[in-house]
Amino acid sequence: MVQNPGKPDWVLRTAEPGRIERIEAWFGGHGYDPHRHDTYSIGRTLSGVQSFRYKGAQRHGVPGNTLVLHPDEVHDGMAGTEAGFRYRMAYIDPALIQQVLGGEPLPFIAGGLSADPRLYRASEAFVQAVDHALEPMEEDDALYDLAIALRAVAGKPRGRKRLDYVAAERARGFILEHLDTTITLDMLERASGRERWSLSRDFRVLYGTSPYRFVTLRRLDRFRGLILAGFSLVDAALIAGFHDQSHMNRHFTRCYGVPPSRWLELAGSYKKAPQGLR
């Protein structure tokens, strides 16, 4: 691993909350430990070499390629050269892709990198500067274009059993409405009308993660909002539904590749970003 000690790391995030989180960042060396999101990570390397381990191999993102990391696939992030790397990334909920695909298995882009011009064009809206807010219809158009491009580049999977998208959506909606309670597969079975193990299988194929992981990540979303609003780590963990801070810490680091304190430090690093990027 290379390291550039002369320039502080920084991360800029979209200022306005919305359906899609977008970031721009620069790292001089090590960025993130191995972790996994339950979203698509769609991005572009702007300068340098963005190296990461994904699906058992070392990958190297360079300008001109599109990064497409599948939901819940483990990856890390680091500079591939001493020059560091700068990139933009959008984190896209698979449920938004399913609104276009209507219940097909999520497209998988092998290797996490693509030079296909269709994906490059379709991802353009999401890798604009983070201070460019997407209008609602602009975002909807971009989601449609991205979903179609993902399907075209990945190709349709074969041999899949029929999926019950309606039941999976019922279960997903139930989870979102009951995050303050302890959710069980019995509850999801009743809410969805689908036998629990068939539901769990369909949920993974349609949304890229298990129902349990989906619950955990939504609570982490809430936790991040609370600490950004000034709550202590301990209070935010309890409010978000975790047993204690250590329980939250384990899940947070597995998801974001850094502990909460480091994530919060980077969340405030806009002051260190170059002029013109704030």
C-alpha positions as CSV (number, residue, x, y, z in Angstrom):
1,M,0.0,0.0,0.0
2,V,1.3,3.5,-0.9
3,Q,0.8,6.5,1.2
4,N,0.9,10.3,0.5
5,P,1.4,12.0,3.9
6,G,1.6,15.5,2.6
7,K,-2.1,16.1,1.8
8,P,-5.0,15.4,4.1
9,D,-7.8,13.0,3.0
10,W,-11.2,14.6,2.4
11,V,-14.7,13.6,1.6
12,L,-17.5,15.8,0.3
13,R,-21.2,14.6,0.5
14,T,-24.3,16.0,-1.1
15,A,-25.5,18.8,1.1
16,E,-29.2,18.0,0.7
17,P,-30.6,14.7,1.9
18,G,-32.2,12.7,-0.9
19,R,-32.9,9.2,-2.2
20,I,-29.3,8.8,-3.5
21,E,-26.2,9.6,-1.5
22,R,-23.3,11.0,-3.6
23,I,-19.8,11.7,-2.5
24,E,-16.5,13.1,-3.9
25,A,-13.3,12.2,-2.1
26,W,-9.5,12.2,-2.2
27,F,-7.3,9.7,-0.4
28,G,-3.5,9.7,-0.4
29,G,-3.1,6.1,0.6
30,H,-5.4,3.8,2.6
31,G,-9.0,4.7,2.3
32,Y,-11.2,2.0,3.7
33,D,-10.9,-1.4,5.3
34,P,-12.9,-4.3,3.8
35,H,-16.6,-3.6,4.0
36,R,-19.9,-4.0,2.2
37,H,-22.9,-1.8,1.5
38,D,-26.4,-3.0,0.6
39,T,-26.5,-0.5,-2.3
40,Y,-25.0,-0.4,-5.7
41,S,-21.8,1.7,-5.6
42,I,-21.6,3.5,-9.0
43,G,-18.6,5.7,-9.5
44,R,-15.8,7.1,-11.5
45,T,-12.1,7.7,-10.8
46,L,-11.3,11.3,-11.6
47,S,-7.5,11.2,-11.1
48,G,-4.9,8.7,-10.0
49,V,-5.4,4.9,-9.6
50,Q,-8.2,3.7,-7.3
51,S,-7.3,0.2,-6.2
52,F,-9.6,-2.2,-4.4
53,R,-9.9,-5.9,-3.7
54,Y,-13.2,-7.3,-5.0
55,K,-14.4,-10.8,-5.7
56,G,-11.0,-12.3,-4.8
57,A,-8.8,-10.1,-7.0
58,Q,-7.1,-6.7,-6.9
59,R,-8.8,-4.2,-9.2
60,H,-7.6,-0.8,-10.4
61,G,-10.0,2.0,-11.4
62,V,-8.6,4.7,-13.7
63,P,-10.3,7.6,-15.4
64,G,-12.5,6.5,-18.2
65,N,-13.9,3.4,-16.5
66,T,-17.1,3.0,-14.5
67,L,-17.1,1.4,-11.1
68,V,-20.1,-0.8,-10.4
69,L,-19.9,-2.6,-7.1
70,H,-22.7,-5.0,-6.5
71,P,-24.8,-4.7,-3.3
72,D,-23.3,-6.6,-0.3
73,E,-20.1,-7.5,-2.0
74,V,-17.0,-7.0,0.2
75,H,-14.4,-4.5,-1.1
76,D,-11.9,-2.0,0.3
77,G,-10.2,1.1,-1.1
78,M,-6.7,2.6,-1.4
79,A,-4.4,4.6,-3.6
80,G,-2.7,2.5,-6.3
81,T,0.2,5.0,-6.6
82,E,1.9,7.7,-4.5
83,A,-0.1,10.3,-6.3
84,G,-3.3,9.4,-4.4
85,F,-6.7,9.2,-6.1
86,R,-9.8,11.3,-6.4
87,Y,-13.2,9.8,-7.2
88,R,-17.0,10.3,-7.2
89,M,-19.5,7.7,-6.1
90,A,-23.2,7.3,-5.8
91,Y,-24.9,4.8,-3.5
92,I,-28.1,3.6,-5.2
93,D,-30.7,1.6,-3.4
94,P,-31.5,-1.6,-5.4
95,A,-35.2,-0.9,-4.7
96,L,-34.9,2.1,-7.0
97,I,-33.5,-0.2,-9.8
98,Q,-36.3,-2.6,-9.2
99,Q,-38.9,0.1,-9.8
100,V,-37.6,0.0,-13.4
101,L,-36.8,-3.7,-13.7
102,G,-40.0,-4.8,-12.0
103,G,-38.8,-7.9,-10.2
104,E,-35.9,-9.2,-12.2
105,P,-32.7,-10.4,-10.5
106,L,-30.3,-7.5,-10.0
107,P,-27.8,-7.1,-12.8
108,F,-24.2,-8.1,-11.9
109,I,-21.2,-6.5,-13.5
110,A,-18.3,-8.9,-13.3
111,G,-15.1,-7.5,-11.8
112,G,-16.7,-4.3,-10.5
113,L,-15.3,-2.3,-13.4
114,S,-16.6,-1.6,-16.9
115,A,-15.3,0.2,-20.0
116,D,-18.7,-0.1,-21.7
117,P,-19.8,3.3,-23.0
118,R,-23.4,2.6,-22.2
119,L,-22.7,2.4,-18.5
120,Y,-20.4,5.4,-18.7
121,R,-23.2,7.5,-20.3
122,A,-25.9,6.2,-18.0
123,S,-23.9,7.0,-14.8
124,E,-23.1,10.5,-15.9
125,A,-25.8,12.2,-13.9
126,F,-24.8,10.5,-10.7
127,V,-21.1,11.4,-10.9
128,Q,-21.5,15.2,-11.4
129,A,-20.0,17.5,-8.8
130,V,-21.8,16.9,-5.5
131,D,-22.9,20.6,-5.3
132,H,-25.1,19.9,-8.4
133,A,-28.4,18.9,-6.9
134,L,-30.4,16.5,-9.1
135,E,-33.9,17.6,-9.9
136,P,-36.6,14.9,-9.2
137,M,-37.3,14.2,-12.9
138,E,-33.6,14.3,-13.7
139,E,-33.0,11.7,-11.0
140,D,-35.8,9.5,-12.3
141,D,-34.6,9.7,-15.9
142,A,-31.1,8.8,-14.7
143,L,-32.3,5.9,-12.7
144,Y,-34.2,4.5,-15.7
145,D,-31.2,4.9,-17.9
146,L,-28.9,3.3,-15.4
147,A,-31.2,0.3,-14.8
148,I,-31.5,-0.4,-18.5
149,A,-27.7,0.0,-19.0
150,L,-27.0,-2.4,-16.1
151,R,-29.3,-5.0,-17.5
152,A,-27.9,-4.6,-21.1
153,V,-24.2,-4.8,-20.0
154,A,-24.7,-7.6,-17.4
155,G,-27.1,-9.7,-19.6
156,K,-30.1,-11.6,-18.2
157,P,-29.3,-14.4,-15.8
158,R,-30.5,-17.8,-16.7
159,G,-32.1,-20.6,-14.7
160,R,-33.7,-18.4,-12.0
161,K,-37.0,-19.6,-10.4
162,R,-39.9,-17.2,-10.6
163,L,-39.6,-14.4,-8.0
164,D,-42.4,-13.0,-5.9
165,Y,-41.6,-9.3,-6.2
166,V,-44.9,-8.1,-4.7
167,A,-44.3,-10.2,-1.6
168,A,-40.7,-9.0,-1.3
169,E,-41.9,-5.4,-1.6
170,R,-44.5,-5.9,1.2
171,A,-41.7,-7.2,3.4
172,R,-39.4,-4.3,2.6
173,G,-42.2,-1.8,3.3
174,F,-43.0,-3.6,6.6
175,I,-39.4,-3.3,7.7
176,L,-39.2,0.4,6.9
177,E,-42.4,1.0,9.0
178,H,-41.2,-1.0,12.0
179,L,-37.5,-0.2,12.5
180,D,-38.2,0.7,16.1
181,T,-39.3,-2.8,16.9
182,T,-37.6,-6.2,16.9
183,I,-38.5,-7.7,13.5
184,T,-38.7,-11.5,13.0
185,L,-39.1,-13.7,9.9
186,D,-42.5,-14.7,11.4
187,M,-43.6,-11.1,11.1
188,L,-42.3,-10.8,7.6
189,E,-44.0,-14.0,6.6
190,R,-47.3,-12.7,7.8
191,A,-46.8,-9.2,6.3
192,S,-45.8,-10.5,2.9
193,G,-48.0,-13.6,2.6
194,R,-44.9,-15.5,1.4
195,E,-43.2,-18.5,3.1
196,R,-40.2,-17.2,5.1
197,W,-37.4,-19.1,3.3
198,S,-38.8,-18.4,-0.2
199,L,-39.2,-14.8,0.9
200,S,-35.6,-14.6,2.2
201,R,-34.3,-16.1,-1.1
202,D,-36.3,-13.7,-3.2
203,F,-35.3,-10.7,-1.1
204,R,-31.6,-11.4,-1.6
205,V,-32.0,-11.8,-5.4
206,L,-34.2,-8.7,-5.8
207,Y,-32.4,-6.3,-3.3
208,G,-28.9,-7.8,-3.1
209,T,-29.0,-8.5,0.6
210,S,-30.8,-10.5,3.3
211,P,-33.8,-9.1,5.3
212,Y,-31.6,-9.0,8.4
213,R,-28.8,-7.0,6.7
214,F,-31.5,-4.7,5.3
215,V,-32.8,-4.0,8.8
216,T,-29.3,-3.4,10.2
217,L,-28.3,-1.0,7.3
218,R,-31.4,1.1,7.7
219,R,-30.6,1.5,11.4
220,L,-27.1,2.5,10.5
221,D,-28.6,5.1,8.1
222,R,-30.5,6.5,11.1
223,F,-27.4,6.4,13.3
224,R,-25.4,8.4,10.8
225,G,-28.1,11.1,10.6
226,L,-28.1,11.3,14.4
227,I,-24.4,11.8,14.9
228,L,-24.3,14.4,12.1
229,A,-27.1,16.2,14.0
230,G,-24.8,16.3,17.1
231,F,-25.9,13.2,19.1
232,S,-23.2,11.3,21.0
233,L,-22.2,7.9,19.6
234,V,-23.7,6.2,22.6
235,D,-27.1,8.0,22.4
236,A,-27.3,7.7,18.7
237,A,-26.7,3.9,18.8
238,L,-29.5,3.3,21.3
239,I,-31.9,5.6,19.5
240,A,-31.2,3.9,16.2
241,G,-32.1,0.5,17.7
242,F,-28.7,-1.1,18.6
243,H,-28.2,-2.9,21.9
244,D,-25.1,-0.8,22.8
245,Q,-22.3,1.2,21.2
246,S,-20.0,-1.8,20.7
247,H,-22.8,-3.6,18.8
248,M,-23.2,-0.6,16.6
249,N,-19.4,-0.2,16.1
250,R,-19.0,-3.7,14.7
251,H,-21.8,-3.3,12.2
252,F,-20.7,0.2,11.2
253,T,-17.1,-0.7,10.4
254,R,-18.3,-3.8,8.4
255,C,-20.5,-1.5,6.4
256,Y,-18.4,1.6,5.8
257,G,-14.8,0.3,6.2
258,V,-14.0,2.9,9.0
259,P,-15.2,3.2,12.6
260,P,-17.9,5.8,13.4
261,S,-15.4,8.3,14.8
262,R,-13.3,8.2,11.6
263,W,-16.4,8.5,9.4
264,L,-17.6,11.5,11.4
265,E,-14.1,13.1,11.0
266,L,-14.3,12.6,7.2
267,A,-17.8,13.9,7.2
268,G,-16.5,17.2,8.5
269,S,-13.4,17.2,6.2
270,Y,-15.0,19.6,3.6
271,K,-13.0,22.3,5.3
272,K,-9.8,20.6,4.0
273,A,-11.1,20.1,0.5
274,P,-9.6,22.3,-2.2
275,Q,-11.3,25.6,-3.0
276,G,-13.9,25.2,-5.7
277,L,-15.0,21.8,-4.4
278,R,-16.8,23.0,-1.3
